Amino acid sequence: MTALTILSNSVHQLDGLYSLNDLHKAAGSEEKHMPFRFMRLEQTKELIAEIEQTPFLVSASKVINGGKNRGTYVCRELVYAYAMWISAKFHLLVIRAFDALYSPQPISNPDKFITPEQQGALTPEEYAELLEKRGKIIVDRDDTAARLISLEQQDILFNLMAIRFPEGKDRPYGWSRFNRHFVISSYKHLQADRFAAACCYIPAMPDRQVKALPAPEQSKEIIEWIDKLKYLDSTKRWMLYFEDAGIPSIKQIPDDACVMSADRFLEAINEPNGIYVSPEKLFAFVQETIKRLEQSYQFQKARAEGKPAKLRC
């Protein structure tokens, strides 16, 4: 099998899934684009749930924590979603890489062709049904062939539309606009050479109804504070937060600082390419955890015996 290559970086495959770690490397290896950040997005989880409803699909994603194949592997739809999450430019690169990998080869079998004479002998309904059959080719009088998108590419467009319009009631508007743009009666009739353009068009589609939001009321203090942001050192990391009175504040945080819940911390330290914690800090963390468990045990024991007890927070 020919390997998928993006910007001279090979993307390994495992059980029909593609390595997000290799895609992350091809995209520039930025920390903010690490695979685990994409996988924990609520939108990603919803997309995986939709994809895994497909009959006979074993899994849309797989995480391997050890061995030579360590990493996060996902199906093609999630590869497109990941690339779109990173940037429009990288999204287009990935689409074109897949197009180059799976471009159909010329078919010499005459049974696969529809001549103009055969087309004229069919009713519109028969012709539309014939076009929907996978692998068919339309040949015009100049003998130039144009293949329709495959069933797999149809699924990709369907999932992109689901991402763009999460509310099902908005999707008929999306498909109507899509069909008008490409001058077709159904996305299934899209020509293969327009597939990349379609993948770029769907994410950029406007909302069904664009409502202008009223301008927010801003106090003089907040406006002055916002103006100060441009003087911050852009090479440092900063955390913005609001105090009880609703006044914004900002402070510098370490380069390796992360803001996450306790549950998310436990997940992140166990994920491939997750946050890095030195063995020394992990050992100290375990020691403090044991102390905390001992305190909790003594608290519960004292309460059970009816003695005064106070749990340290």
C-alpha positions in Angstrom: 0.0 0.0 0.0 1.3 3.5 -1.0 2.0 5.6 2.1 0.2 8.9 2.7 2.8 11.7 2.5 2.3 15.3 3.7 5.1 17.8 3.3 7.6 15.0 2.9 6.4 13.4 6.2 5.0 9.8 5.9 1.8 9.1 7.8 1.8 5.6 9.2 -1.3 3.5 9.1 -2.5 0.8 11.5 -5.6 -1.3 11.0 -6.8 1.2 8.4 -6.3 4.2 10.7 -3.9 7.1 10.3 -1.4 8.4 12.8 -2.3 11.8 14.2 1.2 12.0 15.7 2.7 11.9 12.2 0.1 14.6 11.0 1.1 16.7 14.1 4.7 16.5 13.0 3.8 17.4 9.4 1.8 20.4 10.7 4.9 21.8 12.6 4.7 20.0 15.9 3.2 23.0 17.8 2.2 22.2 21.4 -1.3 23.7 20.9 -1.9 21.2 18.1 -1.0 18.0 20.0 -3.3 15.1 19.2 -4.6 14.7 22.7 -5.9 18.3 22.7 -7.9 17.6 19.5 -9.2 14.2 20.9 -10.6 15.8 24.1 -12.7 18.4 22.2 -16.4 17.9 22.7 -16.9 18.4 18.9 -14.4 15.6 18.3 -16.2 13.3 20.7 -19.5 14.0 19.0 -18.0 13.3 15.5 -16.5 10.0 16.7 -19.9 9.0 18.1 -21.5 9.8 14.7 -18.8 7.9 12.7 -19.0 4.8 14.9 -22.7 4.4 14.1 -21.5 3.4 10.6 -22.3 -0.4 10.1 -19.3 -2.7 10.2 -16.9 0.0 11.4 -14.8 -1.4 14.2 -13.5 1.9 15.6 -13.0 5.5 14.5 -9.9 5.9 16.7 -7.3 4.0 18.7 -4.7 5.0 21.3 -1.6 2.8 21.8 0.4 3.7 24.9 3.5 1.6 24.3 5.6 -0.3 21.8 6.8 0.7 18.3 3.3 1.8 17.2 2.8 4.1 20.2 0.4 7.0 19.3 -3.1 8.1 18.4 -4.6 6.6 15.2 -7.9 7.8 13.6 -10.1 7.2 10.5 -9.9 9.4 7.5 -12.9 11.6 8.5 -11.1 12.5 11.7 -7.9 13.2 9.8 -9.8 15.8 7.8 -11.4 17.2 11.0 -7.9 17.4 12.7 -6.4 19.2 9.7 -9.3 21.6 9.6 -8.9 22.3 13.3 -5.2 23.2 12.8 -5.6 25.6 9.8 -7.3 26.1 6.4 -3.9 25.8 4.7 -3.0 22.4 6.4 -6.6 21.2 5.7 -6.1 21.8 2.0 -2.7 20.1 2.0 -4.3 17.0 3.6 -7.2 16.9 1.1 -4.8 17.2 -1.8 -2.5 14.5 -0.3 -5.5 12.1 -0.1 -6.6 13.0 -3.6 -3.1 12.2 -4.9 -3.0 8.9 -3.1 -6.4 7.7 -4.2 -6.8 9.3 -7.6 -8.6 6.8 -9.8 -6.6 5.2 -12.6 -7.9 5.1 -16.2 -10.3 2.2 -16.9 -9.9 0.4 -20.1 -12.9 -1.9 -19.7 -15.5 -0.6 -22.2 -18.3 -1.9 -19.9 -17.4 0.8 -17.4 -18.1 3.6 -19.9 -21.4 5.3 -20.8 -21.4 6.6 -24.4 -23.6 9.6 -25.4 -25.7 7.2 -27.4 -26.3 5.0 -24.4 -27.1 8.1 -22.3 -29.7 9.3 -24.8 -31.5 5.9 -24.6 -32.0 6.2 -20.8 -34.7 8.1 -19.0 -33.5 10.8 -16.5 -34.3 8.5 -13.6 -32.4 5.6 -15.1 -29.4 7.8 -15.9 -29.3 9.2 -12.4 -29.5 5.7 -10.9 -26.7 4.6 -13.2 -24.5 7.5 -12.2 -24.8 6.6 -8.5 -23.3 3.2 -9.0 -19.7 3.3 -7.9 -17.0 3.1 -10.5 -19.1 4.4 -13.4 -17.5 6.8 -15.9 -19.1 9.4 -18.2 -17.4 9.8 -21.5 -18.3 12.8 -23.7 -17.8 13.0 -27.5 -14.2 14.3 -26.9 -13.4 11.0 -25.0 -12.5 13.0 -21.8 -13.6 11.1 -18.6 -15.0 12.6 -15.4 -15.5 10.3 -12.4 -18.0 10.9 -9.7 -16.8 10.9 -6.1 -16.6 7.5 -4.4 -18.9 6.3 -1.6 -16.0 7.0 0.8 -15.8 10.6 -0.4 -19.5 10.9 -0.1 -19.2 9.9 3.6 -16.5 12.5 4.1 -18.7 15.3 2.7 -21.6 14.1 4.8 -19.5 14.3 8.0 -18.0 17.7 7.1 -21.5 19.0 6.7 -22.4 17.5 10.2 -19.4 19.3 11.7 -20.4 22.6 10.0 -24.0 22.4 11.0 -24.3 20.4 14.3 -28.0 21.2 14.5 -29.8 18.7 12.1 -32.4 21.3 11.3 -29.8 23.5 9.6 -28.4 20.8 7.3 -31.1 21.0 4.6 -30.1 24.6 4.2 -26.4 23.5 4.0 -27.0 20.9 1.3 -29.3 23.2 -0.7 -26.6 25.9 -0.8 -23.9 23.2 -1.6 -25.9 21.8 -4.5 -26.6 25.3 -5.9 -22.9 26.2 -5.7 -21.7 23.2 -7.5 -24.8 23.1 -9.9 -25.8 19.5 -9.0 -28.9 17.9 -7.8 -27.2 15.9 -5.0 -23.7 15.8 -3.4 -23.5 12.2 -4.6 -23.3 13.6 -8.2 -20.2 15.7 -7.5 -17.3 15.2 -9.9 -14.2 13.8 -8.3 -12.0 16.6 -9.5 -14.1 19.0 -7.5 -13.9 17.0 -4.3 -11.1 19.2 -2.8 -13.0 22.3 -3.5 -16.1 20.9 -1.9 -14.1 20.0 1.3 -12.9 23.6 1.5 -16.3 25.1 0.7 -18.4 23.3 3.4 -16.4 24.7 6.4 -16.6 28.2 5.0 -20.3 28.2 4.4 -22.2 31.0 6.2 -24.7 30.4 8.9 -28.3 30.1 8.0 -29.3 33.3 9.7 -26.6 35.8 10.7 -27.8 38.0 13.5 -25.9 41.1 14.5 -25.1 41.1 18.2 -25.4 44.3 20.2 -22.1 45.9 21.1 -21.1 45.0 24.6 -21.0 47.7 27.2 -17.5 48.3 28.4 -16.5 50.5 31.3 -13.7 53.0 31.0 -11.5 50.8 33.3 -11.9 47.7 31.2 -11.1 49.6 28.0 -7.9 51.0 29.5 -7.0 47.6 30.8 -7.4 46.0 27.4 -5.2 48.7 25.9 -2.4 47.6 28.2 -2.4 44.0 26.8 -0.4 45.1 23.7 2.6 45.9 26.0 2.8 42.3 27.3 5.8 40.2 26.4 4.5 37.9 23.6 7.3 35.4 24.4 5.8 34.7 27.8 2.7 32.9 28.9 -0.1 34.8 30.6 -3.3 33.8 32.3 -6.4 36.1 32.1 -9.0 35.8 34.9 -11.7 37.8 36.5 -11.9 38.6 40.2 -15.1 38.5 42.3 -16.0 42.1 41.3 -15.7 41.2 37.6 -12.5 43.2 37.2 -10.1 41.5 34.8 -6.7 40.5 36.0 -3.7 38.9 34.3 -0.6 37.2 35.6 2.4 35.5 34.1 2.5 31.7 34.4 5.4 29.2 33.8 6.0 27.9 30.3 5.1 24.4 31.3 1.9 25.4 33.3 -1.4 23.7 32.4 -4.9 24.5 33.5 -7.0 21.4 33.9 -9.2 19.4 36.2 -7.8 16.6 38.4 -9.5 14.0 36.1 -8.0 15.6 33.0 -4.6 15.6 34.7 -4.7 11.9 35.3 -5.7 11.4 31.6 -3.0 13.7 30.3 0.0 12.2 32.1 -1.0 8.8 30.7 -1.6 9.8 27.1 0.9 9.5 24.2 2.4 12.9 23.6 0.5 14.3 26.6 2.0 16.6 29.2 5.4 15.8 30.4 6.1 15.3 34.2 9.6 14.5 35.3 10.0 11.2 37.4 11.1 13.3 40.4 7.8 15.3 40.3 5.8 12.2 39.7 7.4 10.6 42.8 6.7 13.7 44.9 3.1 13.7 43.6 2.7 10.1 44.7 4.1 10.9 48.1 1.7 13.8 48.6 -1.2 11.6 47.4 -0.4 9.0 50.0 -0.4 11.6 52.7 -3.7 12.9 51.5 -5.2 9.4 51.5 -4.0 8.9 55.1 -5.6 12.2 56.2 -8.8 11.2 54.6 -8.8 7.8 56.2 -8.1 9.3 59.7 -10.9 11.8 59.1 -13.4 9.1 58.2 -12.3 6.9 61.1 -12.7 9.8 63.6 -16.2 10.6 62.3 -17.2 6.9 62.6 -16.1 6.9 66.2 -17.9 10.1 67.0 -14.7 12.1 67.6 -14.1 15.7 66.5 -12.5 15.6 63.0 -11.3 18.2 60.5 -10.2 17.4 56.9 -7.4 19.5 55.6 -8.2 21.1 52.2 
